[in-house]
């Protein structure tokens, strides 16, 4: 089928080239005829008709009764010379055929399609852009289809094309293999995130105790105590190699990889790549359309939910507080959109989730954890008590903390404004009289005694 399509494309290209060549030849013929016509007219004005006798072109001029000055001067100078008659004219006819100056009244020449010179033809454009380059197996290259490039999604498309052509694999197996390779490359980041997550969980009771003390100090407005506790907590986390930011490093790094694969596969399905229409598996033969039975979207949603619950990417959902409820709702909110994703996207998504679950199972083996230097998880009562809080209770607690934080920030802002106004503004009058202007004491006049 692909060989037939390529043959049809080549025939169309050759036919288009032949038509353009014929048009160019026709335009050149018209141009040459028009130039000859123009030259003939100029030669008639110079009385050179005897040298250019072309069949089918009339040059008859009729004599006029009104003689022009130019005609009288010419006749005066040539009185002895008999006028030359046309070989086709009879002795009884009055028109003079070979004298271009015989009359100023000329009969109009018949209109011809060659009177106007057409515009020069445009050169033949290169037809290489219309020729589709093919692989040895007969499939068109991604470059000829407008895919590939040096963008992240373009690099993913080039990698998929290389695997599909070089290893001669069907498209569904190509997508699965590429997904496994990508997950293996970022597996060291998952291991590092697991270490940091366990370190944070083991030291969470001490960190929570310091955080509660810090909250109490802020509520009471003791800035010195809150600064001291914050510094102490920072030194403690640095000493025990605990970092809250590193706990989300693996999910943040995996996001660009997922986005690149998503847009690359979606563009391949929307184009579409013809070989994707029969490169599927089982019930999903056509990877350019969505799953008609909704099996792949449902499996994607379920595996995503299990991945979030088990913390397969290195994130402990039980230590995230209220944010864990948002993560748990993501698979079910995204399910209506997954239904209309093409088969290429859901195949990648299911494979990525299954690989994450497999990595989680491998990391739970004690020998593997010891070989990868992953610490042992210590369960504490404080962590268990925090995880037992309900959604409503955590929302109320978070709302209360937000209000307290806002009140403290407003109080600090008011103190700062008052301090600046006291140092830069006018002196506030706090006395009954101006001390710089001392009152003169009243003099008592006493009568001196003699």
Order of alpha helices (4+ residues) and beta strands (2+ residues): alpha-alpha-alpha-alpha-alpha-alpha-alpha-alpha-alpha-alpha-alpha-alpha-alpha-alpha
